[in-house]
Amino acid sequence: MYFIDGKWVRLPDYFDARTPNEKFLKIYDSLNKITDLHKQESYFKQEMAIYKSLKNDSEKVKEWLAKNEYLGAEKYFMFSLENDGGINVDRKDFKYTIQFKETFDSIYWDLLEELELERLN
């Protein structure tokens, strides 16, 4: 516990952060990462609606995968709501990100293997 601005504050424990300022910076960095990931939530909502309208057309699905390859296979490749900042994230806030990632992964990697490709683009 730390007495900051007249109030007792408990910051998450970090073995490598000894001062309140270092802990604050760790929390800030974690929140920044979470915020950056959440920026695509409305895009993923839109893309899931598009996917649902074309999921029975294999050629259109390939185009959809190619369009979203960077996000699905690179930027969100290791997407996880687990973080080292001690920040609890409500999965409902990332509903469409999770749906997108599950859908993308369930199709994309098998398709690459089937086509013997490293990437679609």
Secondary structure, DSSP 4 states (H G I P E B T S, - for coil): -EEETTEEE-PPP-TT--SHHHHHHHHHHHHHHHHHHHTTHHHHHHHHHHHHHHTT-HHHHHHHHHHTHHIIIIITTT--S--TT-----GGGGHHHHHHHHHHHHHHHHHHHHHT-S---
